[in-house]
Amino acid sequence: MQGKEGVVLFHFIVRKDGQIDNIEYQKSDEPLFNQEAARVFKLIKYMKPARDHGQIVEQECTLPINFRLTY
């Protein structure tokens, strides 16, 4: 698998209280990357909510998790 690369994109909403909701993801072509990205994303329980002009707001986010195997 040396030289393999891939990206798994997660799209989600960070609610005003910091909870993560409506998680969707676009899989890469490599099942191993998909499994590891899902495992890592499950570790994220909370994110700091966004602010707009000082007010806490919900925010749609996209988080790419990049993989590159070099060994």
C-alpha positions in Angstrom: 0.0 0.0 0.0 3.0 2.3 -0.1 2.3 5.5 -1.9 -1.5 5.3 -1.5 -3.3 8.6 -0.9 -6.9 9.5 -0.2 -9.2 12.0 1.4 -12.4 11.3 3.3 -14.7 14.4 3.6 -17.0 14.9 6.5 -19.8 17.4 6.3 -21.7 18.3 9.5 -23.3 21.0 11.6 -21.9 22.4 14.8 -24.9 23.4 16.9 -24.9 26.5 19.2 -24.0 24.2 22.2 -21.1 22.7 20.4 -22.7 19.4 19.6 -22.0 17.8 16.2 -25.1 16.9 14.2 -26.1 15.7 10.7 -22.9 13.9 9.9 -22.4 12.8 6.3 -19.2 11.7 4.7 -17.9 11.1 1.2 -15.8 8.0 1.1 -12.4 7.6 -0.5 -11.6 4.7 -2.9 -9.7 2.9 -0.1 -11.8 1.1 2.6 -9.0 1.3 5.1 -9.0 5.1 4.9 -12.8 5.2 5.4 -12.6 3.0 8.5 -9.8 5.0 10.1 -11.5 8.4 9.3 -14.8 7.2 10.8 -12.9 6.0 13.9 -11.1 9.3 14.4 -14.2 11.4 13.7 -16.1 9.5 16.4 -13.6 10.8 18.9 -14.7 14.3 18.3 -17.5 14.9 20.8 -17.6 18.7 20.9 -16.4 21.6 18.8 -16.3 25.3 19.7 -19.3 26.9 18.1 -19.0 29.7 15.6 -19.6 33.3 16.3 -21.1 35.9 14.0 -20.9 39.5 15.3 -20.5 38.3 18.8 -23.5 35.9 18.7 -23.1 32.1 18.9 -24.5 30.6 15.7 -24.9 27.1 14.1 -22.3 26.5 11.4 -22.1 23.9 8.6 -18.6 22.6 8.3 -16.6 20.3 6.0 -13.6 18.5 7.5 -11.2 16.7 5.1 -9.1 13.9 6.6 -6.1 13.3 4.4 -4.2 10.1 4.2 -0.8 9.4 2.6 1.0 6.1 3.2 4.8 6.6 2.8 6.3 3.4 4.2 
